[in-house]
Amino acid sequence: MGLFKQNPFGHYLILKKWLIRTMGAMTHRRYRGFNRLKIEGSEIIKDLPENGVLFVSNHQTYFADVVAMYHVFNAALSGRVDNIKNIGYLWHPKLNIYYVAAAETMKSGFLPKLLAYAGSVSIDRTWRAQGQEVNRQVKFSDITNIGKAIKDGWVITFPQGTTTPWKPIRKGTAHIIKTYKPIVIPIVIDGFRRSFDKKGINIKKRGILQSIVIKEPLEIDYENETINQIVEKLEYAIEQHPSFLKVISKEELETAEKLNEQRRFSAKMDFED
């Protein structure tokens, strides 16, 4: 890698590498220390192509979700399947990982600006700005930049566009899929909302078992499937389809609570190891 080599967005790769190394070292204990991260399905990461991959996920915090995925992806690429033990995987991080984020979020302070340099494709949300509901046109340059990132590497996106669960999938993600035809990898996360504050910077509670489940690529007919069909497929894949919201019986609640207790006990035992 040349000392002054840049990515398509003009970011110097040597700076990005050291930023990922430093931020990764600083955040590692958030997922393997203060809390515990359970990973499933990361064995598929190493077999993905160098570029043209779109990860779609539900969203729980502004930054902690993405940072965890950087850890998981780089660990998997270095041969660590479903674990992030030994942060040596950060020494040679994958430098063409990007994530889609709201521009106003990434400009909201020094730390967000640093995180933006690590790989943000910042866009202007069409439905919300400065905490207010808005209705504005999609900027063509935003779509172009996401496409540029897909062509250069891997892109993480949160198609609901919010950390609030059960919100509808934004159709823009489906348009991007039909236009750029990436391999689409669904991810389902949990536990981050309980572990961190909304921004994903401050630790809210310790001893939480977080989880990241990486699923097999979606089968998508880019030419013939409609936008609505792709949206529905994404909703099911990241487990945010309305059908997941059902009336839960008392027996199911008791079973779920027992499972949560087992998860808490499992996390506690892992901490003691």
Protein Blocks (a to p, Z undefined) as FASTA:
>chain_A
ZZkbccfkopafklmmmmmmmmmmmmmmmmnombccddehklmmmmpcfbhpacddddfb
fklmmmmmmmmmmmmmnopahiaehjklmmmccfkbccdddfklmmnbjklmmmmmnopa
cdddfkbgehiacdddddfklmmmmmmmmmmmccdddfkopabehiacdfklmmmmmmno
pacdddddehjlmmpcfkomacfbghiacdddddddddddfklpcfklmmmmmmmmnopa
fklpccddfklmmmmmmmmmmmmmmmmmmmmZZ
